[in-house]
Amino acid sequence: MTTREIWPRQPSDHPRPGTAVRAEPGGVDAEPTDGEAAPRVTPDAGHGGAGSGRHGRVDTGGHRSGWFGRDWFTTPRRLWICAGVCVVLCVIAATATFSMAQRRAHAVTAISGAVMERTEASWDIHRSLARAAAAEAETFIGPPPEGSQAPATPRSGAAEGAAGTSREGIYHEFDQALLTAAGAMVRAGAGISPAAGAQVCPPARAQPDPRPPVTEPAAQAAAALTTLVCLTPTYQELIGEARANNRAGNSVGQAYLRSANALMNDHLLPASATLARSHTTEQARQFERATRSRDIVWLAVAAGLGLAALIGTQILSVLWTRRWANPAMVAATLLVLGGMVWPLAALAGERSALASASESHQLRGLLARANHLSLRAEADVLYWRIAQGGDIAFDDDFDRTAAQLACAASGSATTEVPGELCGPATFRQLDAGIISLIKEAWDAGSAAIGSVAAEAPAPDSSSPARSSPGPGASGDRSAPDDLQAVPVALERFAALDSALTGADTDARARFDAEVARADRALWGVAIGALLLFGGAAALVAIGLEPRIREYR
Amino acid sequence: MTGTPLKGLRRTWLALLLVTVGAAATACSTVPAKLPAAADQPWGTLATASADPGASTTASGEDMPSEPRNLVPPMDPLPGPGSFPPGGSLQNILDRGYLRVGVSRDTQLRGAWNPVERQYEGFDVDIARRIADALFGPDNAGEADTIRYVPVSYSERLPAIENRRVDIVISTLTYTEARARRVGLSQAYFTAHPRLLTRRDPTRASTASQASPVAAAFADLAEKRVCAPRATTSLANLRQKLVQFGGFEIEGSLNELSDCLVAFQQGTVDAVAANDASLVGMLEQDATAELGDAEIGGQEYYSVGFTRGDTELAGFVNGVLEGIRRDEAVWAGLCEAWAVAEMPCEGSRPPEPQWSR
């Protein structure tokens, strides 16, 4: 069967008289005529040649001609249309792939760059403030004077608690922690618009916040940053008053310390947690932006349509022109195929790398929370030793915080279900070494706070998420008999802090490596897609132009 | 064209299609990066103990100071360590080896932790020492480890006794009928006078036109905030004065008197209402403050608190206190050790006890 039998030629399908039809013997472009000569062109008033059907009319045989009539769709016009469709689809595919690859590359850059910087900064704020609070509490547990009476339990533990650590050294640690927090605030606030939050400082004391409540994440972040910027100096001022009064022997110094601690726990740490949450949400958004599934669909659709158009054009071209293959069109098809497969493979590689990076990011988030909780638990022990109970129940808070820490280490959140401490695991548990250190710190902290802890079951190393709610309520404890309890607790918490920091450093290195892999996977995709699809479009024009020219 | 090349072409296309679909499927899922719930829990506020139930349920009028009466008669003579009834509360304390005493942590001159000397000190602490010395006998007199101090805020004083956290509370605890129904209260060991602590202001205009010094004192506080720690008789007293004179605002949510001093020094309150025995300690710490002359309420009598119904401990404590009260020199010695010019000891002597029949 010949193409003529499939689709008989129309009068306008004939090449113009005098147009040379290249017949390259043995070439792929040779016309398969089967010995049939190209029909002679017969000018006919009713059947205009190419471009003659401007006015639609009906001939004597009832055939419609002119606008979009049967005669309008002459072969050159069909080829023009096919070429146009192919070129347009190639351009669309090029543009879509380029913009998608660019957007993903920017998102990957943001994941490891600005957004990660802000996320880390918000974690640093939280960590530094918690560290400052713990360090400051330690300065109030100093060594006793020589030969003084020893009736009070705070003094006993305190004396040992500060052993080997100079007050000036702890002051320096406190200053350093606040300096780090201040630097982190600058970094964390880099992406926050001042207009996004109310620029009114919240009250330092437990008074109604005059600022209107905000629900939008950016506004919440701005409000949290404002709280941090406004109240950190107030915290330092309270600590300064506490130290001054303490040195003067005034008992009001402890009240200042309590106020500072309340400010830290009720305002600063929640604000830094809000900020951290805002930035981690932004980080999650960048991950989603870098691995958005509809990008793949669009890429596949655009490139697939381009590919289908090219293949269809070639088939139709064979039917219409009776030429088997067009090398330029074949090359264009291959380029489009490459332009489709390469980005898809690159995106698969990028996605795989980012999936690993995401896990490292989540691990870092978990480690950050564990670190905050461990510092809070440590501060609870120290504050409890200073206050020895009181309305601010540091021992209750220690129990709750230590339980949260154990749950976090096992990859679970705490639950409100009676009789259960941790909810179902939402992430893999931390290293066994860290879990063991958490158990030791919990035990040591309980021992430092009071003897009730000894009556409660110790956390089981094999099951960090124990089901008992921990030691009893505030006021049930008695003073610890072991005077070494506080230094031991401080030592355990320091070891835990060190282990968590080390694990975070490792996770950060893995995260960076995976993000760099994702970045490499996308390398050249944007430009490559432009070149491939652009080249395909050019080849379509090059391939079809001679065919169309034959009919002029 | 034969069928074999066509088949080969089809296979090639099929393979390419599969590769493309495979790559698309691999790449076609968004990576979740939201933190797991374990790492994304809100930061909890500090756990705080509930407020003193008595403070909220007792009407302020009921919790007004009164002179101690129906007191358990004192043990006379006081029994020594070897003569306590077996199984009784005194023997239990002796067996334990130390007396648990609830004290204020920061009511300077009464009971407070001295951060320089690193010890609890004050008039109340000295009274506690007297009781411990009597309990553990002359051989252990002055031994530091016969007392365990448990700092309690004002609102924690009665719960600490009720929860058996402490054996006794000596922390400027004013005798009231409402309190006497919840815990055992001893005879008075000190008499205090409610007054106001205000900012020293030499330019302040005289309020001589007022009917009384108290009215003048509260007229000066018009539109101002006055602080009194929660669950105190001072707060109840202040509420009465607010009804009587009006014009000022009460800050009654703070736990400790020293918290009121912090608020005073930071300018969030303008005056502090408490007994002179407590306020003089604040005067020591703030040179910009002064003690008002006017007494803003009736006299208050400090008692030692212990478990209600423990007549053995009540009788023993009353025996020690009565011994101090009767011995002029001892009482004066204890008082003078912590006296200041603004509160001489003459007006602080405890009244004659009213023993139960």
Chai-1 contact restraints between the chains, C-beta under 6 A:
chainA,res_idxA,chainB,res_idxB,connection_type,confidence,min_distance_angstrom,max_distance_angstrom,comment,restraint_id
A,P144,B,R118,contact,1.0,0.0,6.0,A-B,restraint_1
A,S148,B,E117,contact,1.0,0.0,6.0,A-B,restraint_2
A,S148,B,R118,contact,1.0,0.0,6.0,A-B,restraint_3
A,Q149,B,Q119,contact,1.0,0.0,6.0,A-B,restraint_4
A,Q149,B,A144,contact,1.0,0.0,6.0,A-B,restraint_5
A,A150,B,A144,contact,1.0,0.0,6.0,A-B,restraint_6
A,P151,B,A144,contact,1.0,0.0,6.0,A-B,restraint_7
A,P151,B,I147,contact,1.0,0.0,6.0,A-B,restraint_8
A,A152,B,Y120,contact,1.0,0.0,6.0,A-B,restraint_9
A,A152,B,Y149,contact,1.0,0.0,6.0,A-B,restraint_10
A,R155,B,R118,contact,1.0,0.0,6.0,A-B,restraint_11
A,N246,B,P115,contact,1.0,0.0,6.0,A-B,restraint_12
A,G249,B,N114,contact,1.0,0.0,6.0,A-B,restraint_13
A,G249,B,V116,contact,1.0,0.0,6.0,A-B,restraint_14
A,N250,B,Q285,contact,1.0,0.0,6.0,A-B,restraint_15
A,S251,B,D106,contact,1.0,0.0,6.0,A-B,restraint_16
A,S251,B,Q108,contact,1.0,0.0,6.0,A-B,restraint_17
A,S251,B,A112,contact,1.0,0.0,6.0,A-B,restraint_18
A,V252,B,S258,contact,1.0,0.0,6.0,A-B,restraint_19
A,V252,B,L261,contact,1.0,0.0,6.0,A-B,restraint_20
A,V252,B,Q285,contact,1.0,0.0,6.0,A-B,restraint_21
A,Q254,B,D106,contact,1.0,0.0,6.0,A-B,restraint_22
A,A255,B,S258,contact,1.0,0.0,6.0,A-B,restraint_23
A,A255,B,D259,contact,1.0,0.0,6.0,A-B,restraint_24
A,A255,B,V262,contact,1.0,0.0,6.0,A-B,restraint_25
A,Y256,B,V262,contact,1.0,0.0,6.0,A-B,restraint_26
A,S259,B,V262,contact,1.0,0.0,6.0,A-B,restraint_27
A,N265,B,L46,contact,1.0,0.0,6.0,A-B,restraint_28
A,D266,B,T45,contact,1.0,0.0,6.0,A-B,restraint_29
A,L269,B,W43,contact,1.0,0.0,6.0,A-B,restraint_30
A,P270,B,W43,contact,1.0,0.0,6.0,A-B,restraint_31
A,A273,B,W43,contact,1.0,0.0,6.0,A-B,restraint_32
A,T280,B,L35,contact,1.0,0.0,6.0,A-B,restraint_33
A,A284,B,A33,contact,1.0,0.0,6.0,A-B,restraint_34
A,A284,B,K34,contact,1.0,0.0,6.0,A-B,restraint_35
A,F287,B,V31,contact,1.0,0.0,6.0,A-B,restraint_36
A,F287,B,A33,contact,1.0,0.0,6.0,A-B,restraint_37
A,E288,B,T30,contact,1.0,0.0,6.0,A-B,restraint_38
A,T291,B,T30,contact,1.0,0.0,6.0,A-B,restraint_39
A,T291,B,V31,contact,1.0,0.0,6.0,A-B,restraint_40
A,R292,B,T30,contact,1.0,0.0,6.0,A-B,restraint_41
A,S293,B,C28,contact,1.0,0.0,6.0,A-B,restraint_42
A,S293,B,S29,contact,1.0,0.0,6.0,A-B,restraint_43
A,S293,B,T30,contact,1.0,0.0,6.0,A-B,restraint_44
A,I296,B,A24,contact,1.0,0.0,6.0,A-B,restraint_45
A,I296,B,A27,contact,1.0,0.0,6.0,A-B,restraint_46
A,I296,B,C28,contact,1.0,0.0,6.0,A-B,restraint_47
A,A300,B,A24,contact,1.0,0.0,6.0,A-B,restraint_48
A,V341,B,T20,contact,1.0,0.0,6.0,A-B,restraint_49
A,L344,B,A23,contact,1.0,0.0,6.0,A-B,restraint_50
A,L344,B,A24,contact,1.0,0.0,6.0,A-B,restraint_51
A,L344,B,A27,contact,1.0,0.0,6.0,A-B,restraint_52
A,A345,B,A23,contact,1.0,0.0,6.0,A-B,restraint_53
A,L347,B,A27,contact,1.0,0.0,6.0,A-B,restraint_54
A,A348,B,A23,contact,1.0,0.0,6.0,A-B,restraint_55
A,A348,B,T26,contact,1.0,0.0,6.0,A-B,restraint_56
A,A348,B,A27,contact,1.0,0.0,6.0,A-B,restraint_57
A,R351,B,A27,contact,1.0,0.0,6.0,A-B,restraint_58
A,L354,B,V31,contact,1.0,0.0,6.0,A-B,restraint_59
A,A355,B,V31,contact,1.0,0.0,6.0,A-B,restraint_60
A,S358,B,V31,contact,1.0,0.0,6.0,A-B,restraint_61
A,S358,B,A33,contact,1.0,0.0,6.0,A-B,restraint_62
A,H361,B,A33,contact,1.0,0.0,6.0,A-B,restraint_63
A,Q362,B,L35,contact,1.0,0.0,6.0,A-B,restraint_64
A,Q362,B,P36,contact,1.0,0.0,6.0,A-B,restraint_65
A,G365,B,L35,contact,1.0,0.0,6.0,A-B,restraint_66
A,G365,B,A39,contact,1.0,0.0,6.0,A-B,restraint_67
A,L366,B,A38,contact,1.0,0.0,6.0,A-B,restraint_68
A,L366,B,A39,contact,1.0,0.0,6.0,A-B,restraint_69
A,R369,B,A39,contact,1.0,0.0,6.0,A-B,restraint_70
A,Q388,B,P151,contact,1.0,0.0,6.0,A-B,restraint_71
A,G390,B,S153,contact,1.0,0.0,6.0,A-B,restraint_72
A,D391,B,A49,contact,1.0,0.0,6.0,A-B,restraint_73
A,D391,B,S153,contact,1.0,0.0,6.0,A-B,restraint_74
A,D391,B,N255,contact,1.0,0.0,6.0,A-B,restraint_75
A,I392,B,T48,contact,1.0,0.0,6.0,A-B,restraint_76
A,A393,B,A47,contact,1.0,0.0,6.0,A-B,restraint_77
A,A393,B,T48,contact,1.0,0.0,6.0,A-B,restraint_78
A,A393,B,A49,contact,1.0,0.0,6.0,A-B,restraint_79
A,D396,B,A47,contact,1.0,0.0,6.0,A-B,restraint_80
A,D397,B,L46,contact,1.0,0.0,6.0,A-B,restraint_81
A,D397,B,A47,contact,1.0,0.0,6.0,A-B,restraint_82
A,R400,B,A47,contact,1.0,0.0,6.0,A-B,restraint_83
A,A408,B,A38,contact,1.0,0.0,6.0,A-B,restraint_84
A,G411,B,A38,contact,1.0,0.0,6.0,A-B,restraint_85
A,S412,B,A38,contact,1.0,0.0,6.0,A-B,restraint_86
A,A413,B,A37,contact,1.0,0.0,6.0,A-B,restraint_87
A,A413,B,A38,contact,1.0,0.0,6.0,A-B,restraint_88
A,A413,B,Q41,contact,1.0,0.0,6.0,A-B,restraint_89
A,T426,B,P36,contact,1.0,0.0,6.0,A-B,restraint_90
A,T426,B,A37,contact,1.0,0.0,6.0,A-B,restraint_91
A,T426,B,A38,contact,1.0,0.0,6.0,A-B,restraint_92
A,F427,B,P36,contact,1.0,0.0,6.0,A-B,restraint_93
A,F427,B,A38,contact,1.0,0.0,6.0,A-B,restraint_94
A,S474,B,A49,contact,1.0,0.0,6.0,A-B,restraint_95
A,G475,B,N163,contact,1.0,0.0,6.0,A-B,restraint_96
A,G475,B,R165,contact,1.0,0.0,6.0,A-B,restraint_97
A,A479,B,R148,contact,1.0,0.0,6.0,A-B,restraint_98
